[in-house]
Amino acid sequence: MGGNPSKKRVIVLDDELEMRIFISNLLNANGFKTIDLADARLAMQLARQRHPALIILNAMMASGEGVQIYGRFKRDRQLKEIPMLLLSTIDCRTLFFYRKRLHQTSNFRLPQPDAYLRKPLEGEELLALVHRLAYNRRSVGAGIQLKGV
């Protein structure tokens, strides 16, 4: 598939090099074009320029800012419609509950992610979810209700 311009572009934002390599290799081998990054500001800049079909984000980045980064994307008028797949070692409810407790003063309510997967990742499950998100561009969330987040 060499330089196929019809390949869907996916930004992989994770501070773990091994995870970026795993996800990028999997997606590139299956018809996607990935941009893997560890820098959230650069990811936002490139998302504005390259209009990805999907953003995959480690919700538990070592800086502790994964959910805050998600919030920045969802508050941005130009980027908020890009589907996002969040990855974490903890379940979605726990992560967003923690975020809510930590930032009780914020008036912005985070929307439920388009999809959420727990690590360790299964390649087939990740690939199937990426296909649905990138090609359908509609929510395929895990059915988790995140009231009040």
C-alpha positions in Angstrom: 0.0 0.0 0.0 3.1 2.3 -0.3 2.0 5.9 -0.5 -1.7 5.4 -0.7 -3.3 8.8 -0.1 -6.6 7.2 0.9 -5.1 5.8 4.1 -6.8 7.1 7.2 -4.5 9.1 9.4 -4.3 8.3 13.1 -2.4 10.3 15.7 -1.1 8.1 18.5 -0.3 10.2 21.6 1.5 8.3 24.3 4.5 8.9 26.5 5.4 5.2 26.3 7.7 4.6 23.3 7.0 0.9 23.3 3.2 1.4 23.2 3.5 4.0 20.4 5.6 1.5 18.4 3.2 -1.3 19.0 0.1 0.7 18.0 1.8 2.4 15.0 3.2 -0.9 13.6 -0.2 -2.6 14.0 -2.1 0.2 12.3 0.4 0.9 9.6 0.4 -2.8 8.7 -3.4 -2.7 8.4 -3.9 0.3 6.1 -3.6 3.3 8.3 -1.0 6.0 8.4 0.1 6.9 11.9 1.7 9.9 13.5 3.1 8.9 16.8 3.9 11.6 19.4 4.7 12.1 23.1 4.0 15.8 23.0 0.4 17.0 23.4 1.0 20.5 22.0 2.5 19.1 18.9 -0.3 16.6 18.6 -2.9 19.4 18.7 -1.0 21.4 16.2 -0.7 18.4 13.8 -4.3 17.5 14.3 -5.3 21.0 13.1 -3.0 20.7 10.1 -3.5 17.0 9.1 -7.2 16.4 10.1 -6.7 12.8 11.4 -9.6 10.3 11.3 -8.8 9.4 14.9 -6.6 10.2 17.9 -5.5 7.5 20.3 -4.5 8.9 23.7 -2.9 7.4 26.7 -5.2 8.7 29.5 -2.5 7.9 32.1 0.5 9.7 30.7 3.3 9.9 33.2 2.9 13.6 33.5 -0.6 12.9 34.9 -2.1 15.0 32.2 -3.8 12.5 29.9 -7.4 13.4 30.9 -6.5 17.1 30.8 -5.1 16.6 27.3 -8.4 14.9 26.3 -10.2 17.9 27.8 -8.2 20.3 25.7 -9.1 18.5 22.5 -12.8 18.4 23.4 -12.8 22.1 24.3 -11.2 23.1 21.0 -13.8 24.1 18.4 -11.7 22.8 15.5 -10.7 19.5 17.1 -13.6 18.4 19.3 -15.3 16.4 16.6 -12.3 14.1 16.0 -13.0 10.7 17.5 -10.8 9.8 20.4 -9.9 6.5 21.8 -8.5 6.6 25.3 -6.2 3.9 26.7 -5.5 3.2 30.4 -4.6 0.6 32.9 -7.6 1.5 35.0 -11.3 1.5 34.1 -13.0 4.5 32.6 -15.3 5.3 35.5 -12.4 5.4 38.0 -10.3 7.6 35.8 -13.0 10.2 35.3 -14.1 10.1 38.9 -10.5 10.8 40.0 -10.3 13.6 37.4 -13.6 15.1 38.7 -12.4 15.1 42.3 -9.1 16.6 41.4 -10.6 19.4 39.4 -13.9 20.2 41.1 -13.7 23.9 40.2 -13.9 23.3 36.4 -17.2 24.2 34.8 -16.4 22.2 31.7 -17.9 18.7 31.7 -15.9 16.2 29.8 -17.9 14.2 27.3 -17.7 10.5 27.3 -14.8 9.3 25.1 -15.7 7.8 21.7 -14.1 4.6 22.9 -12.0 3.4 25.9 -9.7 0.4 26.1 -7.9 -1.0 29.1 -4.3 -2.0 28.8 -2.8 -4.5 28.1 -4.2 -4.2 24.6 -5.3 -7.0 22.4 -4.2 -6.2 18.8 -7.4 -7.5 17.2 -9.7 -5.7 19.5 -7.7 -2.4 19.1 -7.7 -2.8 15.3 -11.5 -3.5 15.1 -12.2 -0.5 17.2 -9.9 1.8 15.2 -11.6 0.7 12.0 -15.1 1.5 13.4 -14.0 4.9 14.7 -12.0 6.0 11.7 -14.5 4.9 9.1 -17.9 5.5 10.8 -16.9 8.7 12.7 -19.6 8.0 15.3 -19.5 7.1 18.9 -18.9 3.4 19.7 -18.2 3.9 23.4 -18.2 1.0 25.7 -21.6 1.9 27.0 -20.2 3.4 30.2 -22.3 6.3 31.5 -20.1 9.1 32.9 -22.6 11.3 34.6 -21.1 14.4 36.1 -17.7 14.2 34.4 
